[in-house]
């Protein structure tokens, strides 16, 4: 049987924080994903799930609006199709 040896001082990669622009882009993709999930939940007729996803979508919008300089979340973006 092989033994697993752990080295105590192994350096791990640290993740760097995303820039504001990259974070906003990631939130935009999340927003579209939640929107797609809402459409699927509506097709299933699961109103409770639709409500939950709508709340999640509002939270994503709120976070995105905090990153932008006072502009309403996704106000100036074409949100009809994901990028």
C-alpha positions in Angstrom: 0.0 0.0 0.0 1.3 3.5 -0.9 1.6 6.0 1.9 0.5 9.6 1.4 3.0 12.1 2.5 2.0 15.7 3.3 4.5 18.4 3.4 3.6 21.0 6.1 5.1 24.1 4.4 3.7 23.8 0.9 2.7 27.1 -0.5 -0.8 27.4 -1.8 -1.9 29.8 -4.5 -3.9 32.7 -3.3 -6.6 34.1 -5.4 -6.4 37.7 -6.3 -9.5 39.9 -6.0 -11.2 40.7 -9.3 -11.1 44.2 -10.6 -14.3 46.2 -10.5 -14.8 45.8 -14.3 -14.3 42.0 -14.1 -16.5 41.6 -11.1 -19.3 43.5 -12.9 -18.9 41.3 -15.9 -19.1 38.2 -13.8 -22.2 39.5 -12.0 -23.8 40.2 -15.4 -23.2 36.6 -16.4 -24.7 35.4 -13.1 -27.7 37.7 -13.6 -28.3 36.0 -17.0 -28.0 32.6 -15.5 -30.5 33.4 -12.8 -32.9 34.8 -15.5 -32.6 31.5 -17.5 -33.3 29.5 -14.3 -36.3 31.6 -13.6 -37.7 30.8 -17.1 -37.2 27.1 -16.5 -38.9 27.3 -13.1 -41.8 29.2 -14.7 -42.1 26.3 -17.3 -42.2 23.8 -14.4 -44.9 25.9 -12.7 -42.9 26.1 -9.5 -43.9 29.5 -8.2 -41.9 29.2 -5.0 -38.7 28.6 -7.0 -39.5 31.5 -9.3 -39.9 33.7 -6.2 -36.6 32.5 -4.7 -34.8 33.2 -8.0 -36.4 36.6 -8.4 -35.0 37.5 -5.0 -31.5 36.2 -6.0 -31.7 38.2 -9.2 -32.5 41.4 -7.2 -29.5 40.7 -5.0 -27.2 40.3 -8.0 -28.6 43.6 -9.4 -28.1 45.3 -6.1 -24.5 44.1 -5.9 -23.8 45.2 -9.5 -25.3 48.6 -8.9 -22.9 49.0 -5.9 -20.0 48.5 -8.3 -21.1 51.0 -10.8 -21.0 54.7 -10.1 -24.6 55.3 -9.0 -26.0 54.0 -12.3 -29.0 51.7 -12.0 -28.0 48.0 -12.4 -27.7 47.1 -16.1 -29.6 50.3 -17.1 -27.3 51.0 -20.0 -26.7 47.4 -21.1 -28.7 45.3 -23.5 -29.9 42.5 -21.3 -31.8 40.7 -24.0 -29.0 38.2 -24.7 -26.0 37.0 -22.7 -22.6 38.0 -24.0 
